[in-house]
Amino acid sequence: MSNRLTQIATRTGDDGTTGLGDGTRTRKDALRVQAMGDVDELNATLGVLLAEPLPDDVRALLVAIQHELFNLGGELSIPGYELLKAEAVARLDEALEHFNAQLPRLKEFILPGGTRSAALAHVSRTVARRAERAVVALAAHEAVNAAPRQYLNRLSDLLFVLARVLNRANLDGKGGDDVYWRSERLARDGG
């Protein structure tokens, strides 16, 4: 990825195509471009989350994830190239273990919500799932390395866990617990 943007409005995409990192052009509705766009959107949602008050360890982790997502997007933009390494997936596994160990065991489904930062983490989680689906769809038609799919899968799990951590962080004076789904069956059965 030696090319750097020096001009933003190139007008080369006016015909419905976009340039990939290897210099080729493809349709803007191509599966590869959709996957790249979903990863870009995920990175942007993390940027919004980073604008919130966050525990220092969560903030540092999210900034590192933004860099890895940029690598993932770069890899998607250059067919056959590898930028995202297996070590990035392993780091997410470690973070999952670390943050999940701090949480009480779930007894019921939770709803996306609670504190603003937790709600934003849930939004990012859903975008990560969409990005993962886009990478899986792309891989059904073109060669894609395993790490991007694995990374997005782990990241969505981590964002779920981080939402729970953020609901308990109480940085805005509103922390406490997750927002639990009210199961009619459990209420009937005394649960």
C-alpha positions as CSV (number, residue, x, y, z in Angstrom):
1,M,0.0,0.0,0.0
2,S,2.5,2.5,-1.1
3,N,-0.1,5.0,-2.6
4,R,-1.2,7.8,-0.4
5,L,-4.1,10.1,-1.0
6,T,-3.0,13.5,-2.2
7,Q,-6.4,14.4,-3.7
8,I,-9.8,13.4,-2.4
9,A,-12.2,14.6,-5.1
10,T,-10.8,12.7,-8.1
11,R,-14.1,12.3,-9.9
12,T,-12.8,8.9,-11.1
13,G,-15.7,7.2,-9.4
14,D,-18.4,9.1,-11.2
15,D,-18.9,6.2,-13.6
16,G,-19.9,3.9,-10.7
17,T,-16.4,2.3,-10.2
18,T,-13.8,2.6,-7.6
19,G,-10.1,1.9,-7.4
20,L,-8.7,-1.0,-5.4
21,G,-5.3,-0.9,-3.7
22,D,-3.7,-2.8,-6.5
23,G,-4.7,-0.2,-9.1
24,T,-7.6,-2.1,-10.6
25,R,-11.0,-0.7,-10.8
26,T,-14.3,-2.4,-9.8
27,R,-17.9,-1.6,-9.5
28,K,-18.9,0.2,-6.3
29,D,-21.5,-2.4,-5.6
30,A,-19.0,-5.3,-5.8
31,L,-18.9,-7.6,-2.9
32,R,-15.3,-6.6,-2.1
33,V,-16.3,-2.9,-2.0
34,Q,-19.3,-3.7,0.2
35,A,-17.0,-5.6,2.6
36,M,-14.5,-2.7,2.6
37,G,-17.3,-0.2,3.3
38,D,-18.7,-2.2,6.2
39,V,-15.3,-2.4,7.8
40,D,-14.8,1.3,7.3
41,E,-18.2,2.0,8.9
42,L,-17.3,-0.2,11.8
43,N,-14.1,1.8,12.3
44,A,-16.1,5.0,12.2
45,T,-18.6,3.7,14.8
46,L,-15.6,2.9,17.1
47,G,-14.4,6.5,16.5
48,V,-17.8,7.7,17.9
49,L,-17.4,5.4,20.8
50,L,-13.9,6.7,21.5
51,A,-15.4,10.2,21.8
52,E,-17.1,9.1,25.0
53,P,-15.6,8.9,28.5
54,L,-14.0,5.4,28.7
55,P,-11.8,3.4,31.1
56,D,-8.2,3.8,30.0
57,D,-7.7,0.1,29.2
58,V,-10.8,0.1,27.0
59,R,-9.7,3.2,25.2
60,A,-6.3,1.8,24.5
61,L,-7.8,-1.4,23.2
62,L,-10.2,0.4,20.9
63,V,-7.5,2.6,19.4
64,A,-5.4,-0.6,18.7
65,I,-8.5,-2.2,17.1
66,Q,-9.0,0.9,14.9
67,H,-5.5,0.4,13.5
68,E,-6.1,-3.3,12.9
69,L,-9.4,-2.6,11.2
70,F,-7.5,-0.2,8.9
71,N,-5.2,-3.1,8.1
72,L,-8.2,-5.3,7.5
73,G,-9.7,-2.8,5.1
74,G,-6.4,-2.5,3.3
75,E,-6.1,-6.2,2.9
76,L,-9.6,-6.3,1.4
77,S,-8.7,-3.5,-1.0
78,I,-5.8,-5.6,-2.4
79,P,-6.9,-9.0,-3.6
80,G,-4.5,-11.7,-2.6
81,Y,-2.6,-9.5,-0.1
82,E,-2.2,-10.1,3.7
83,L,-2.0,-7.3,6.1
84,L,-4.0,-8.6,9.1
85,K,-2.0,-11.3,10.9
86,A,-3.2,-14.2,13.1
87,E,-1.6,-12.4,16.1
88,A,-4.4,-9.7,15.8
89,V,-7.0,-12.4,16.3
90,A,-5.1,-13.8,19.3
91,R,-5.0,-10.3,20.9
92,L,-8.8,-10.1,20.6
93,D,-9.0,-13.6,22.3
94,E,-6.8,-12.3,25.1
95,A,-8.9,-9.2,25.5
96,L,-12.1,-11.2,25.5
97,E,-10.7,-13.5,28.3
98,H,-9.5,-10.5,30.3
99,F,-12.7,-8.4,30.2
100,N,-15.1,-11.3,30.4
101,A,-13.5,-12.5,33.6
102,Q,-14.6,-9.2,35.3
103,L,-18.3,-9.8,34.5
104,P,-21.0,-11.7,36.3
105,R,-22.3,-14.7,34.4
106,L,-25.3,-13.9,32.2
107,K,-28.6,-15.5,33.3
108,E,-30.8,-13.9,30.6
109,F,-30.5,-12.1,27.3
110,I,-29.7,-8.4,27.4
111,L,-30.9,-5.6,25.3
112,P,-28.6,-3.1,23.6
113,G,-28.6,-0.1,25.9
114,G,-27.7,1.1,29.3
115,T,-25.1,3.9,29.3
116,R,-24.4,5.8,26.2
117,S,-21.0,4.2,25.8
118,A,-22.4,0.7,26.2
119,A,-25.2,1.5,23.6
120,L,-22.5,2.7,21.2
121,A,-20.5,-0.5,21.7
122,H,-23.7,-2.5,20.9
123,V,-24.1,-0.5,17.7
124,S,-20.5,-1.2,16.8
125,R,-21.1,-4.9,17.6
126,T,-24.0,-5.0,15.0
127,V,-21.8,-3.3,12.4
128,A,-19.1,-5.8,13.1
129,R,-21.5,-8.7,12.4
130,R,-22.6,-7.1,9.2
131,A,-19.0,-6.6,8.1
132,E,-18.3,-10.3,9.0
133,R,-21.3,-11.3,6.8
134,A,-19.9,-9.2,3.9
135,V,-16.5,-10.8,4.2
136,V,-18.1,-14.3,4.2
137,A,-20.2,-13.4,1.1
138,L,-17.0,-12.1,-0.6
139,A,-15.1,-15.3,0.4
140,A,-17.9,-17.4,-1.3
141,H,-16.8,-15.8,-4.7
142,E,-13.2,-14.7,-4.3
143,A,-10.2,-15.8,-2.3
144,V,-10.1,-14.1,1.1
145,N,-7.7,-14.9,3.9
146,A,-9.1,-16.4,7.1
147,A,-7.9,-13.7,9.5
148,P,-10.3,-11.0,8.4
149,R,-13.4,-13.2,9.0
150,Q,-12.0,-14.5,12.3
151,Y,-11.1,-11.0,13.5
152,L,-14.6,-9.6,12.8
153,N,-16.2,-12.6,14.5
154,R,-14.0,-12.1,17.7
155,L,-14.5,-8.4,17.6
156,S,-18.3,-8.6,17.6
157,D,-18.0,-10.9,20.7
158,L,-15.5,-8.5,22.3
159,L,-17.8,-5.5,21.7
160,F,-20.7,-7.3,23.4
161,V,-18.4,-7.9,26.4
162,L,-17.2,-4.3,26.4
163,A,-20.7,-3.0,26.3
164,R,-21.3,-5.0,29.6
165,V,-18.0,-3.6,31.0
166,L,-19.0,-0.1,30.0
167,N,-22.5,-0.4,31.7
168,R,-20.6,-1.1,34.9
169,A,-17.9,1.5,34.5
170,N,-20.1,4.3,35.9
171,L,-18.0,7.0,34.2
172,D,-21.0,9.2,33.6
173,G,-22.7,8.5,36.9
174,K,-25.3,6.3,35.3
175,G,-23.5,3.0,35.3
176,G,-24.9,-0.1,36.9
177,D,-26.0,-3.2,35.1
178,D,-27.1,-4.5,31.8
179,V,-30.6,-3.9,30.4
180,Y,-32.2,-7.4,30.7
181,W,-34.8,-8.7,28.3
182,R,-38.1,-9.4,30.1
183,S,-39.0,-12.9,29.1
184,E,-42.7,-13.6,29.4
185,R,-42.0,-17.3,29.9
186,L,-39.5,-16.7,32.8
187,A,-41.9,-14.2,34.4
188,R,-44.7,-16.8,34.2
189,D,-42.4,-19.6,35.5
190,G,-41.2,-17.4,38.4
191,G,-37.7,-16.7,36.9
